[in-house]
């Protein structure tokens, strides 16, 4: 058993040590010897009697045939081409699976720092013992994310010179072909480019540019030690490394672009958001704004308070309602607020101010219009005096300490729609504890109630304000907003803005 009895010329050429009388274990590879031992324990052909394995650089499939005399004949078929094709297919499937994992992880975040850390971790997991991701210079700092074989990632902005790593500065400037891998001499790497968790000295190092959206997204340093040589065959090949660099670069570029856009949006948003109000020159102010959509922070309603230079100078209060909602309305809101800011030296003449604003808004490319309410406010001893003008807006309401409410008798033409406009200005005097309330139609036209489609209306607002007599201005605007919100329930609504101007109870400035 296990001794060769005869073999043909092809078998003799394939196994040079094989001959009649030679033990099979001395002439055949171990995988075929084990298959023969299994075949000898069976009496018929079976799956256990077949085997596959290498002979030098070729791959064979062996099939056992049982002879009548109890011997076993082995037929070997060369399946090298099929085996290589199957290995390539399996490798492609493995690479596709890993790439899908990489892409999913990288695209799951739009935070640049987190994206750098993920890139370093995934590269250390699939491509090398350790990985270092370097982003283009941020001011005078060099953003660096590292990950060693322990899977621990770090992110730092270092005061480091990218020229300390050969070709790194060129990669960060987009002057290297991408994605291409450049071998580096490990001995020249600076300390910051070598994670401390490595088991031994770096024996292989490479640099791969990370392509971005028209601009370089960074560079990837891959580091290996001698301890990793046994695992090299389990890693995807160079094609995977190039695909990894391409996808990582795209993800980093998208995250950085999103961060830049978020910064720009936040900067612009600060100029569009309504200001925080408090006491100015002895007069109390409070306001509240609620956009029509919960996902938005700005819209078509707005208010501003422009303090006068001194206590004896008038403070200009502006409340407006731009036609439309959302971002387009917010753009016109910003234009109106900026124009009024420029026209503040003329705020003593409401009619002239509104006329110049109307001229600025009249343009074929701007079909939108706005309504405004202006109030010039000054403290006069215990009293607060206002000059109030409406430009197509609902007249403000005065809440007296007695509980009476009065509509300010002012009317006017909306701005941005007609070549000529007109308006009337009314004077109002507030005694201590009295308030003038300016509001947009988001309050009066709020639809809700028991049936879900009734407007809140002017009468309900006036009745609510009667109950607010003597209330502090910040509590008053909160109360009005709360009533409107309760009336709306969860229904859709227009932008809401409320501003209150109050004469404080104390009589001294």
BADRENMI-180211 format. One record per residue: residue in one letter; x, y, z of N, C-alpha, C, O in turn. Coordinates in steps of 0.001 Angstrom, whole numbers, plus 500000, padded with zeros to 6 digits. Example, Ala and Ser with C-alpha at 12.3 -4.5 7.8 and 13.67 -1.06 7.14 Angstrom:
2
a513190494310507800512300495500507800513200496700507800514236496681508465
s512850497750507080513670498940507140512900500030507870513409501138508039
***
This chain:
509
x500844498803500000500000500000500000500877501244500000501763501376500844
x500632502192499026501402503405498951502700503244498194503567504115498267
x502859502122497447504057501905496638503668501954495172502697501323494755
x504442502719494384504143502866492976504390501550492248505410500899492470
x503467501159491386503628499944490596503908500252489140504689499542488507
x503301501281488593503547501652487199503101503103486998502256503603487740
x503668503770486001503288505140485667503607505388484216504534504791483669
x502847506264483585503060506545482167504124507631482010504659508143482993
x504417507969480764505499508924480485505191510313481026506088511000481516
x503903510743480942503534512072481429503737512171482930504192513197483435
x503392511082483657503574511082485109505051511073485460505467511736486410
x505855510320484695507287510288484959507928511655484748508847512035485473
x507440512388483754507977513728483501507547514704484602508297515599484992
x506313514502485094505797515410486117506456515141487471506733516075488224
x506710513845487783507325513467489064508653512777488785508674511556488625
x509738513491488723511031512903488337511507511797489266512231510907488818
x511134511813490533511602510786491473510698509564491487510960508605492212
x509649509594490701508700508469490698509223507333489817509747507554488725
x509063506117490327509432504898489561508755503713490240508327503803491390
x508665502603489512508050501408490078508823500976491307510053500924491282
x508102500661492400508714500224493636509071501348494591509465501088495727
x508940502603494148509248503739495019508001504075495856506895504142495320
x508184504285497175507017504686497973506426506013497454507150506932497070
x505130506070497458504456507247496904504844508523497659504950509597497067
x505055508391498980505382509576499765506737510173499401507004511336499706
x507609509370498739508916509877498328508887510495496935509856511134496524
x507784510312496201507761510774494815506668511804494545506804512607493623
x505607511800495313504456512668495037504349513748496118504881513591497217
x503656514843495796503443515901496799502542515398497920501790514438497746
x502627516056499069501917515593500260500414515562500058499747514669500581
x499857516517499311498403516529499132497917515299498383496818514805498634
x498755514796497446498363513597496693498541512342497548497749511406497441
x499577512313498400499778511193499305498589511056500258498086509950500452
x498137512148500847496991512105501758495735511653501032494939510890501579
x495553512126499784494385511703499018494447510208498750493414509539498767
x495654509659498498495784508220498248495435507412499492494811506355499408
x495854507933500662495522507235501903494021507197502123493484506188502581
x493328508305501796491866508309501923491240507350500921490276506657501246
x491782507306499700491213506441498657491359504975499010490497504160498681
x492442504644499677492657503241500035491656502765501082491433501564501235
x491060503703501795490084503316502811488681503173502242487753502798502957
x488524503473500950487216503342500304487286502266499253488368501825498866
x486123501843498791486061500779497778485532501265496456485482500499495494
x485128502541496379484586503091495137484966504558495058485353505172496052
x484847505112493845485170506539493640484202507400494445483002507128494496
x484721508398495044483898509329495813484584510685495808485712510837495340
x483853511680496353484447513014496430485700513011497289486621513793497052
x485739512113498311486906512059499179488117511500498454489255511720498869
x487866510761497350488959510157496607489528511091495558490460510709494850
x489005512298495431489514513294494497490214514381495291489868514660496439
x491208514989494654491969516023495355492538516998494337492658516700493149
x492888518184494854493506519211494018494719519754494745494739519813495974
x495740520154493981496903520735494620497961521142493618497823520875492424
x499024521791494094500068522301493206501173521277492965501473520436493812
x501747521377491813502984520673491479503879521720490826503630522156489703
x504911522109491538505729523244491107504820524467490911504126524868491846
x504813525067489707503986526255489490502698525941488753502066526840488199
x502300524675488739501071524267488047500090523697489059500453523371490189
x498827523583488623497757523115489509497044521946488848496656522004487682
x496879520856489650496306519634489099495109519184489931495006519435491131
x494207518500489214493099517811489871493350516323489695493562515868488571
x493333515545490788493626514112490764492360513326491073491636513639492017
x492101512294490259490912511456490442491354510011490598492113509495489778
x490874509355491661491262507967491950490308506979491268489094507178491251
x490881505921490715490096504823490118490551503520490771491731503174490719
x489616502802491381489949501555492073490015500402491071489101500196490273
x491124499657491135491311498492490244490774497224490909490542497200492118
x490577496161490102490034494911490638490991494240491609490572493505492503
x492305494504491421493278493848492294493486494592493605494377494244494381
x492662495625493863492766496368495108493651497589495027493734498347495993
x494316497804493904495157498976493747494323500211493388493120500135493135
x495006501322493378494354502595493047495162503288491965496364503511492110
x494475503627490871495123504378489788494720505845489888493555506165490126
x495690506727489703495434508167489796495576508816488428496588508678487742
x494498509541488056494500510321486812494584511804487170493749512329487908
x495602512463486636495815513873486960495505514746485757495995514494484656
x494702515758485965494344516719484905494918518088485256494773518569486380
x495566518699484279496156520030484491495036521088484461494420521316483420
x494785521720485596493750522753485700494351524100486122493713524890486818
x495569524337485691496265525572486086495506526817485645495325527752486425
x495063526823484386494365528008483866493067528262484620492765529401484979
x492285527182484866491029527365485586491276527798487022490559528643487557
x492300527210487646492597527561489034493009529034489140492586529735490059
x493834529499488198494245530897488233493056531829488009492950532883488636
x492159531420487098490971532243486854490088532302488096489551533358488431
x489939531167488781489126531148489994489763532007491089489070532705491829
x491103531943491180491773532775492186491609534261491875491385535073492773
x491724534605490583491531536013490216490115536467490530489902537576491022
x489133535586490237487745535924490526487522536086492024486853537024492458
x488086535164492820487934535271494267488593536545494791488063537211495681
x489773536879494217490453538094494643489633539332494289489523540264495087
x489054539332493075488224540466492670487015540609493592486643541718493975
x486415539490493942485272539552494854485684540085496224484976540889496830
x486846539622496702487326540089497998487641541585497953487309542329498876
x488287542013496864488615543427496727487344544259496642487258545329497245
x486351543769495889485088544506495764484405544635497118483883545695497465
x484413543539497883483804543576499210484508544584500108483861545370500801
x485841544555500091486604545481500929486390546918500477486235547815501306
x486380547147499145486175548500498638484799549032499010484648550208499340
x483803548164498954482463548594499364482454548984500848481821549964501239
x483162548206501658483270548533503080483987549866503265483563550708504057
x485079550047502522485850551283502626485012552473502201484959553487502898
x484351552345501046483541553457500542482415553793501502482160554964501782
x481735552758502011480641553008502939481104553713504197480437554624504689
x482266553285504729482771553916505945483196555352505701482898556234506505
x483900555596504580484412556945504315483291557924503998483344559089504393
x482276557448503283481191558344502892480157558533504001479217559314503852
x480334557814505119479373557938506219479615559181507060478807559505507930
x480711559879506814480996561088507595481420562211506673482069561982505652
x481052563422507038481479564614506313482353565494507204482561566675506929
x482858564889508276483790565588509154485208565319508662485624564161508639
x485969566344508265487303566105507688488239565334508622488955564439508174
x488240565674509920489126564981510849488748563517510976489614562641510966
x487441563250511096486978561861511205487282561094509930487639559918509989
x487150561734508786487439561077507515488925560732507403489270559661506905
x489803561618507856491231561317507869491539560124508766492317559247508391
x490929560091509950491164558986510867490675557664510279491355556645510397
x489496557676509644488982556457509020489895555985507900490144554786507767
x490400556918507087491299556548506003492549555867506559492991554846506032
x493119556437507629494313555844508230494011554456508797494800553528508624
x492865554316509474492533553014510075492302551953509012492809550838509135
x491547552278507974491260551310506923492518550945506146492691549791505755
x493399551921505920494650551623505220495527550704506065496143549779505535
x495589550951507387496377550086508264495762548692508366496475547716508598
x494476548595508199493790547299508291493982546459507037494110545238507128
x494004547094505862493990546344504612495260546462503772495484545632502891
x496091547464504020497201547713503107498581547598503736499538547292503024
x498726547825505017500055547857505630499937547663507128498837547536507665
x501086547641507804501081547551509263500633548857509899499993548854510950
x500968549968509264500606551283509802500382552236508640500906552036507544
x499597553274508895499290554250507843499271555644508446498885555844509597
x499696556591507640499700557998508035499043558792506913499488558730505767
x497981559541507235497296560390506259497677561832506550497547562302507680
x498145562524505533498585563910505677497740564779504756497629564497503563
x497142565839505307496340566774504517497178567993504167498201568250504802
x496747568750503152497461569988502822497527570913504026496684570845504921
x498529571774504041498764572675505157497511573446505526496803573952504655
x497240573534506826496119574293507362496711575467508120497088575337509285
x496791576624507453497527577734508035498999577373508077499616577110507044
x499561577361509291500950576953509456501071575539509986502184575063510213
x499947574852510191499962573502510739499775572453509658499223572723508592
x500246571253509956500134570124509030499197569088509651499591568416510604
x497960568934509141497034567938509701497516566524509396497778566189508240
x497632565699510424498154564343510288497277563388511092496982563642512260
x496858562278510457496148561199511147496965559928511017497415559602509919
x497171559199512110497983557988512090497202556823512677496309557000513505
x497561555635512229496989554412512794498035553312512710498606553070511646
x498289552641513842499236551543513882498541550202513860497326550142513669
x499292549107514055498694547765514031497693547523515159496896546588515085
x497726548355516200496758548195517291495400548794516963494465548643517749
x495259549483515805493986550057515387493648551375516037492583551933515775
x494533551894516887494293553172517556494661554308516600495774554347516076
x493722555231516377493964556352515472494135557637516271493537557815517332
x494956558518515741495152559832516340495082560881515247495374560602514084
x494695562081515625494661563204514687495294564413515371494918564790516481
x496264565008514678496952566170515213497215567162514090497309566794512919
x497330568426514474497811569451513555499204569825514049499348570488515076
x500231569397513311501611569497513758502307570713513166501983571156512064
x503254571238513902504158572242513356505317571476512718506431571456513243
x505034570856511592506015570001510915506204570462509484505310571061508885
x507365570181508950507700570552507579507429569363506665508081568330506818
x506484569467505711506222568327504820507422567940503975507491566809503495
x508374568854503781509550568522502992510460567536503702511403567024503099
x510189567257504993510987566267505719510750564855505183511594563977505367
x509620564627504526509310563346503893509493563526502388508832564380501798
x510358562759501758510585562930500324509290562864499524508467561970499716
x509130563821498631508002563902497694506664564243498356505665564386497652
x506611564378499696505335564672500349504841566062499973503664566238499657
x505730567050500004505311568407499666504788568470498232503816569171497951
x505440567731497324504979567704495934503602567051495834502754567500495063
x503378565990496614502073565312496592500981566225497117499881566253496564
x501267566980498187500261567869498761499954569041497845498884569641497944
x500871569369496966500648570455496009500073569965494687499853570760493773
x499824568642494577499245568097493354500221567995492206499808568007491046
x501516567895492498502524567853491443503025566456491132503965566293490354
x502404565439491735502774564056491450501631563370490729500469563699490969
x501934562411489840500850561665489180500026560919490213500547560422491211
x498739560852489956497849560276490960496822559375490281496282559733489235
x496542558176490883497228557651492059498443556817491652498295555856490896
x499603557150492119500830556412491868501538556231493197501476557101494065
x502218555088493355502897554781494603504394554970494434504990554471493479
x505001555696495373506425555990495333507076555323496534506682555565497676
x508088554469496271508816553823497363509716554836498053510350555670497406
x509760554749499385510566555661500185511609554882500983511440553698501276
x512677555574501323513697555013502199513226555195503640513136556326504119
x512920554083504347512390554233505718513318554999506658512855555614507618
x514605554966506393515551555598507320515458557113507334515944557749508270
x514837557715506302514773559176506245513467559719506811513277560935506855
x512572558854507241511279559320507733511441560009509088512153559497509951
x510792561164509291510846561827510600510011561061511618509198560213511252
x510216561363512896509518560632513962508004560773513859507282559815514135
x507496561970513461506052562156513430505379561305512364504164561109512408
x506155560794511399505591559984510318505623558495510619505244557689509769
x506072558107511821506163556690512189505406556477513497505871556925514545
x504239555797513465503495555546514704504327554762515705505091553873515329
x504178555091516970504973554433517996504556553011518294505298552295518966
x503376552559517812502882551221518148503463550130517266503100548967517442
x504347550443516324504920549425515449505777548448516243506466548834517187
x505727547158515842506438546107516572507942546155516331508715545608517117
x508346546786515278509768546832514961510067547980514030509183548785513739
x511298548074513556511660549156512635510955548999511297510637547887510874
x510718550118510644510060550104509337511027549560508300512148550050508165
x510586548539507564511423547947506511510985548374505119511786548366504183
x509716548747504978509208549218503685508312550422503930507544550452504891
x508413551399503066507579552594503167507239553077501766508040552951500840
x506047553628501624505619554141500324504737555359500515504129555536501571
x504668556194499494503861557412499505502912557369498317503333557137497183
x501618557596498586500600557606497527499806558897497606499186559158498636
x499798559720496558498942560924496563497469560537496611497069559516496053
x496674561353497274495226561147497349494555562211496488494521563381496868
x494018561817495328493422562817494426492103563332494956491297562567495485
x491881564628494815490626565227495234489825565710494048490075565301492914
x488858566585494306488015567134493253488690568355492628488335569495492926
x489664568099491758490375569184491106491559569693491891492429570349491318
x491627569418493178492753569829494022493177568612494843492342567757495140
x494457568516495218494903567350495994494210567290497351494019568308498016
x493837566064497747493171565880499037494153565526500135493803565576501314
x495380565167499771496367564788500769497274563711500233497403563531499022
x497907562989501152498824561910500784498732560816501830498400561067502989
x499038559575501393498953558405502259500330557757502360500916557363501351
x500845557651503595502090556937503866501754555547504381501010555409505352
x502298554507503737502104553132504170503423552590504694504456552709504035
x503386551997505877504590551526506553504454550059506896503408549626507381
x505519549276506646505535547853506980506802547526507750507845548154507564
x506690546525508625507840545990509346508063544552508908507216543987508217
x509171543950509289509434542560508917508417541605509491508214540514508958
x507770542006510584506790541118511215505574540893510345504805539966510599
x505374541717509322504167541604508498504364540751507260503412540546506507
x505585540240507021505845539537505764504965538320505574504575538013504448
x504643537619506650503822536428506504502399536728506125501690535836505658
x501949537971506311500558538331506017500410539029504681499296539394504305
x501498539226503953501421539986502703500500539343501687499793540038500957
x500504537984501636499680537303500631498200537511500878497404537408499944
x497810537798502103496397537988502423495911539384502090494710539645502155
x496817540293501732496433541667501444496128541836499970496734541170499130
x495189542727499642494928543022498233496169543598497568497055544134498233
x496218543478496247497379543899495491497417545386495219496637546155495780
x498356545793494329498534547224494039497315547867493395497076549058493591
x496541547106492631495332547690492033494371548165493121493741549216492998
x494271547369494190493405547777495301493928549053495953493149549939496304
x495242549146496113495825550334496733495492551587495923495198552637496493
x495537551475494603495215552626493762493733552992493874493382554169493961
x492869551974493871491436552249494028491142552839495411490315553740495550
x491826552320496420491651552843497771492030554317497817491302555132498383
x493169554657497221493618556055497227492625556952496512492365558068496962
x492066556481495404491106557287494650489848557557495480489363558687495541
x489328556505496118488097556679496894488341557473498176487508558284498581
x489476557237498804489788558002500011489968559480499677489510560348500422
x490632559766498561490815561153498154489492561834497865489285562986498247
x488589561122497188487278561705496887486502561981498171485855563021498294
x486562561050499133485846561246500393486432562407501192485689563218501745
x487763562490501256488400563591501974488082564925501332487832565913502022
x488093564952499998487783566192499280486348566616499542486079567797499760
x485416565652499523484009565976499778483815566478501206483061567424501433
x484491565849502173484371566284503566484931567689503753484347568509504462
x486069567963503112486665569295503257485788570353502592485609571444503132
x485237570026501408484361570973500726483118571252501559482675572396501658
x482549570190502164481371570380503006481694571259504201480895572119504573
x482870571052504812483257571868505958483430573331505556483029574231506293
x484028573566504386484202574946503919482852575603503655482632576758504019
x481943574849503012480622575402502737479852575664504032479131576655504140
x480009574772505013479334574986506301479862576232506993479101576972507615
x481170576463506883481755577661507489481241578921506801480897579904507457
x481193578877505466480683580022504709479217580278505051478807581421505257
x478433579201505109477013579338505433476821579931506820475979580808507019
x477613579444507785477493579969509149477861581445509197477234582221509918
x478886581834508425479293583240508400478195584116507816477864585167508365
x477630583664506685476546584427506073475300584422506942474571585413507002
x475056583299507617473852583182508433473864584158509599472818584665510006
x475064584419510139475142585343511266474611586723510900474059587430511742
x474786587103509621474303588406509188472819588403508843472207589463508713
x472235587204508692470820587111508343469932586865509554468747587197509532
x470495586288510607469684586001511786469283587295512495470051588257512505
x468098587326513083467682588530513820468558588735515042469055587765515614
x468759589988515453469651590259516587468986589932517919467761589864518024
x469820589733518926469306589626520294468996591029520801469791591953520631
x467846591175521419467392592504521857467442592622523374467271591643524101
x467677593826523821467694594111525256467352595589525444466744596194524561
x467725596166526557467453597576526821468466598459526106469672598224526186
x467969599479525404468820600428524684468395601841525064467240602218524865
x469318602619525607469063604022525974467803604153526835467007605072526644
x467630603231527779466522603316528711465203602803528177464182602948528849
x465182602212527001463957601653526426464133600140526312465197599660525919
x463085599395526657463160597933526631462697597399525277461686597837524728
x463480596420524745463144595791523473463200594279523636464028593749524378
x462302593595522928462321592130522893461755591691521555460874592348521000
x462258590589521040461771590083519757461851588581519698462595587957520455
x461085588000518801461115586555518587460865586289517112460069586972516467
x461553585290516593461414584933515174461303583424515056462018582674515721
x460382582991514186460199581558513933460023581359512437459032581819511871
x460985580668511771460855580460510325459734579486510005459275578736510867
x459299579512508739458165578676508342458501577195508365457615576365508569
x459777576846508159460184575443508152461160575201509293462060576003509541
x460965574082509980461819573769511116463269573556510697464181573756511499
x463489573151509444464841572882508964465593574145508580466785574084508277
x464914575298508588465554576539508174465713577472509377464983577368510363
x466678578380509274466909579339510346466532580753509938466347581619510792
x466418580990508637466071582322508149464956582185507126464698581104506598
x464300583314506859463207583306505889462875584712505471463762585550505308
x461575584975505294461151586260504768460785587296505800460652588470505454
x460617586916507056460328587892508112461632588279508813462551587469508936
x461694589524509266462913589962509932462598591159510822461552591796510699
x463527591440511710463455592674512489464872593118512820465798592308512861
x465024594404513054466301595005513437466050596151514394465001596795514347
x467004596401515253466992597578516115468339598279515948469385597724516283
x468298599497515431469511600272515195469577601384516243468891602397516104
x470389601213517290470445602226518359470952603570517854471826603635516989
x470390604638518406470899605972518121472249606179518780472593605448519709
x473033607166518320474356607394518891474340607672520385475267607279521093
x473309608337520876473249608676522289471838608560522830470908608300522067
x471657608748524137470328608600524760469297609560524201468108609242524213
x469695610701523721468741611673523189468467611480521701467646612188521118
x469160610516521088468954610244519666467980609090519486467890608194520325
x467254609131518379466248608100518111466899606764517736467913606709517039
x466282605712518222466635604347517832465622603881516799464415604009517005
x466115603335515677465216602894514610464906601417514761465805600577514802
x463606601112514842463135599730514887462503599405513542461666600160513048
x462902598281512947462366597860511653461835596441511787462525595553512288
x460605596237511335460044594889511235459505594733509834458757595588509360
x459877593640509149459469593484507761459015592080507430459290591120508151
x458309591993506314457786590717505812457985590696504302457315591426503572
x458906589859503837459211589747502414458290588719501784457979587696502394
x457859588991500574457014588045499842457766586733499638458881586737499117
x457174585620500040457781584315499838458348583736501113458236584321502191
x458966582561500967459544581852502106460916581327501713461318581385500551
x461617580818502707462850580103502454464007580979502033464052582174502324
x464963580340501325466221580981501007466056582178500089466713583199500292
x465179582078499065465015583196498138464488584423498873464938585541498624
x463544584217499767463037585345500551464124585874501480464215587081501702
x464947584982502023466014585411502921467044586276502203467615587190502797
x467283585985500911468231586800500142467730588242500054468501589179500260
x466438588425499749465882589784499686465851590412501076466057591617501224
x465594589603502080465651590110503449467018590703503748467116591794504310
x468074589989503375469415590495503593469675591786502834470324592697503348
x469163591862501604469356593088500824468654594270501486469222595358501574
x467419594063501952466676595145502599467383595594503871467514596793504120
x467835594647504669468496595009505924469790595767505665470093596735506363
x470556595336504665471801596041504346471523597446503809472231598397504140
x470480597565502974470140598878502425469696599823503533470103600985503561
x468866599333504441468426600176505557469600600568506452469640601677506985
x470554599651506613471741599993507393472491601157506754472979602047507450
x472579601145505419473270602229504724472480603540504785473064604622504732
x471156603441504896470311604637504894470019605171506298469193606070506450
x470674604637507315470400605075508689470560606579508897469793607154509669
x471525607250508244471597608709508446470330609454508047470123610595508462
x469477608814507238468231609448506798467026608936507571465886609213507198
x467268608188508650466144607547509342465216608545510027464115608173510434
x465635609808510165464731610802510748463539611108509861462529611610510352
x463626610816508546462544611049507598462101609701507047462703609182506107
x461047609132507633460601607797507225460198607746505763460506606777505069
x459509608784505282459036608760503902460214608730502920460200607977501947
x461208609538503180462373609546502289463125608218502370463569607682501354
x463260607699503577463931606417503763463228605315502974463882604537502280
x461908605245503075461155604212502357461218604427500852461265603458500095
x461221605679500405461307605948498980462626605478498391462645604883497314
x463731605737499085465036605288498599465138603760498628465721603150497731
x464570603161499657464563601693499713463739601118498571464132600124497961
x462603601734498278461758601280497176462519601356495849462457600425495046
x463238602460495618464019602599494390465088601520494285465356601013493195
x465698601168495410466752600150495397466210598763495094466919597924494540
x464944598516495459464373597181495256463743597012493885463550595882493436
x463410598131493192462771598029491885463778597560490846464704598292490498
x463598596347490356464479595782489321463732594660488622463015593900489274
x463886594537487288463186593461486560463538592072487085462712591160487058
x464780591922487565465205590614488054464707590324489467464930589232489990
x464033591293490087463558591115491454462049591321491511461584592437491746
x461278590251491297459819590398491295459208590420492692457991590541492830
x460031590306493723459497590235495083459325591627495678459941592596495235
x458479591696496683458231592955497386458203592673498879458329591526499307
x458037593728499668458046593561501115457148594600501760456913595672501201
x456655594273502931455953595243503778456830595530504984457562594661505457
x456749596758505473457601597178506579456812597980507607455800598606507293
x457296597942508820456831598851509871458063599460510508458951598740510965
x458122600794510542459248601512511125458800602211512403457670602688512508
x459707602262513367459431603004514593460726603676515038461729603011515299
x460688605010515118461804605764515681461495606028517143460478606642517467
x462374605561518031462069605507519468463092606342520230464287606287519939
x462612607126521223463498607897522079462892607988523470461674608086523618
x463733607957524476463277608084525865463158609568526209464048610363525908
x462049609922526839461800611312527250461361611288528708460165611249529001
x462332611310529624462010611173531036461377609825531296461928608810530872
x460238609769531978459581608480532218458833607965530984458407606811530961
x458673608800529971457911608424528776458838607895527682460043608146527687
x458243607159526751458932606722525537458115607209524356456933606890524233
x458743607975523498458054608529522329458459607754521071459628607428520863
x457446607471520240457668606734519004457048607478517828455972608066517937
x457747607437516714457162607824515425457065606539514596458074605912514272
x455830606166514264455575604859513660455037605045512249454124605838512020
x455621604296511292455189604369509895455019602955509347455866602085509551
x453903602747508648453641601464508003453843601600506501453394602568505888
x454520600625505918454672600549504456454029599253504001454703598249503771
x452692599296503874451948598106503474451806597075504563451302595980504313
x452237597397505763452242596435506856451061596689507785450509597788507842
x450693595627508516449641595792509523450096596785510570451260596764510971
x449208597655511024449603598671512004449985598033513331449327597090513772
x451040598533513978451393598030515314450262598285516309449326599032516023
x450362597664517461449341597762518505450008598220519795451075597727520159
x449371599171520486449858599666521770449052599018522890447821599030522856
x449735598457523875449094597828525032449273598768526227450382598960526725
x448145599355526677448193600276527806448161599512529131447738598357529180
x448610600162530193448597599510531503447189599199531962446984598294532771
x446206599945531447444813599713531830444233598457531192443149598016531571
x444942597879530230444418596732529499443829597104528161443456596228527381
x443738598392527882443252598806526568444335598542525516445532598611525794
x443874598239524310444790598075523181444367599038522080443177599238521832
x445358599628521427445084600608520384445919600294519149447125600065519241
x445263600286517999446015600176516760446597601536516410445899602550516454
x447860601552516065448494602815515695447967603234514324448028602441513384
x447450604462514181446817604889512919447859605266511850448083606447511584
x448472604281511260449434604507510182449148603554509039448821602386509250
x449275604064507833449054603276506629450131603644505617450750604704505714
x450357602737504617451328603068503586451385602013502504450722600978502578
x452200602300501488452346601421500335453517600477500552454562600883501061
x453344599222500169454444598266500278455596598697499366455395599477498435
x456792598191499634457981598614498892458418597513497927458252596323498196
x458981597944496795459508597010495816458534596618494735458848595757493913
x457328597236494706456322596857493717455913598013492808455596597787491640
x455911599241493314455447600401492546456561601458492457457450601526493305
x456478602276491401457510603300491216457388604434492221458386605074492555
x456192604688492702456026605715493723455208605142494868454279604362494655
x455563605537496089454874605029497268454527606200498183455073607296498054
x453616605944499099453239606956500084452980606274501417452690605080501476
x453089607048502476452856606488503800452540607614504772452816608781504496
x451964607257505902451662608223506961452378607803508223452533606613508500
x452813608791508987453528608532510238452665608970511411452095610061511391
x452567608136512421451790608432513623452721608505514826453714607782514907
x452387609375515741453174609518516962452490608785518108451272608844518272
x453300608099518889452792607303520005453611607659521242454827607831521167
x452930607767522374453600608010523653453300606834524579452139606493524808
x454349606224525104454207605110526043454552605584527445455591606204527673
x453660605279528376453928605577529776454580604340530411454546603260529821
x455165604482531590455808603330532222454881602108532271453725602210532682
x455412600942531842454642599705531839453836599483530591453154598463530488
x453878600409529610453119600256528371454046599810527240455251600058527271
x453461599149526247454260598489525209453642598716523834452420598731523683
x454499598892522840454073598910521441454543597612520799455723597269520871
x453624596896520174453909595571519620453833595629518093452814596028517530
x454921595229517431454969595104515976455003593618515647455716592861516307
x454250593184514643454150591753514342453897591564512855453441592481512172
x454195590376512363453934590033510962452665589205510864452112588771511875
x452208588989509627450953588257509440451088586764509733450101586031509683
x452308586310510039452442584923510481451677584665511759451322583522512046
x451413585725512545450602585593513761449117585578513416448411584629513757
x448651586600512757447211586732512518446688585702511514445524585308511582
x447545585262510579447094584305509563447472582874509903447373581994509049
x447900582625511125448209581263511554446930580424511519445931580779512145
x446969579321510790445777578473510633445880577254511542446893576556511567
x444805577020512286444784575888513198443495575896513980442410575978513404
x443610575809515299442414575797516129441744574443516158442304573459515674
x440532574381516728439829573100516876439588572390515557439683571165515489
x439277573142514502438992572532513204440227572415512331440192571763511288
x441312573037512745442557572930512014442708573871510848443763573878510213
x441682574687510526441771575558509358441275576969509655441018577735508727
x441139577323510918440698578673511283441922579570511482442932579151512046
x441809580812511006442889581757511221442854582281512651441784582450513236
x444040582536513207444123583083514552443442584451514590442668584734515503
x443726585290513609442979586526513421443383587669514332444003587483515379
x442999588879513882443342590101514611442617590171515950443204590607516940
x441370589756516002440597589869517242441162588999518353441227589428519505
x441575587769518016442177586905519042443492587509519532443806587450520721
x444263588095518600445515588719519006445257589885519960445926590006520987
x444283590751519622443986591900520482443491591446521849443843592038522870
x442666590386521869442174589867523151443325589328523993443347589503525212
x444284588670523336445439588135524061446297589265524608446816589177525720
x446446590342523809447271591462524260446630592206525424447344592765526257
x445300592228525504444642592875526643445039592202527956445138592845529001
x445261590904527872445650590157529081447138590332529400447604589874530443
x447884590991528511449321591182528706449654592545529301450824592923529362
x448641593286529741448878594628530276449876594577531426449731593773532346
x450891595440531370451899595511532418452932594402532379453809594355533242
x452854593504531399453778592376531313455118592851530750455119593691529851
x456271592347531243457562592700530662457601592342529165456935591407528718
x458386593099528416458346592938526960458785591542526527458196590988525599
x459801590953527166460240589623526752459178588570527049458987587643526262
x458486588707528179457396587781528488456231587972527526455566587003527158
x455977589215527116454871589483526197455100588805524848454193588150524333
x456297588946524263456521588332522945456507586809523059456045586123522147
x457008586282524165456955584826524358455513584347524446455166583299523901
x454681585111525130453279584729525292452551584752523951451790583834523645
x452778585790523151452132585866521839452588584716520952451776584099520263
x453884584428520970454392583319520150453824581987520616453481581139519793
x453721581793521933453179580552522459451725580356522041451323579249521683
x450934581437522086449535581323521670449424580940520203448613580090519835
x450247581572519363450208581246517934450655579808517693450063579105516874
x451702579361518404452199577996518233451152576977518675450961575956518015
x450470577253519794449415576348520240448275576310519238447689575253519003
x447958577446518649446882577505517666447240576698516416446393576020515835
x448503576785516019448947576064514825448968574557515042448707573791514114
x449280574125516267449484572704516486450735572272515733451800572867515904
x450615571253514911451743570823514089451592571208512639452294570677511778
x450680572131512353450403572490510970451439573407510358452298573958511045
x451335573559509033452224574467508310451891575911508680450775576230509090
x452890576766508524452660578169508853453647579040508106454641578560507561
x453356580322508093454253581311507505455323581692508537455251581297509701
x456308582462508086457280582990509045456559583854510085455548584491509789
x457091583863511287456500584628512389457573585521512993458672585062513300
x457253586788513160458165587718513827457356588669514694456314589172514273
x457836588913515902457187589833516841458277590665517512459306590134517929
x458042591981517612458950592875518321458119593738519261457066594249518881
x458601593896520494457919594737521481458867595839521947460039595598522235
x458320597060522013459049598226522520458326598692523779457142599024523724
x459030598722524920458357599015526172458990600140526962460208600323526953
x458149600884527640458608601910528578458764601260529941457784600762530495
x459960601252530494460173600568531782459434601276532909459096602456532807
x459187600530533993458481601093535152459309602152535850458765603134536355
x460634601961535884461459602955536579461437604263535801461380604257534571
x461483605361536501461321606658535869462640607314535533462655608312534813
x463771606781536037465062607398535746465750606671534629465529605478534417
x466605607404533896467384606794532833468467605905533439469243605291532706
***
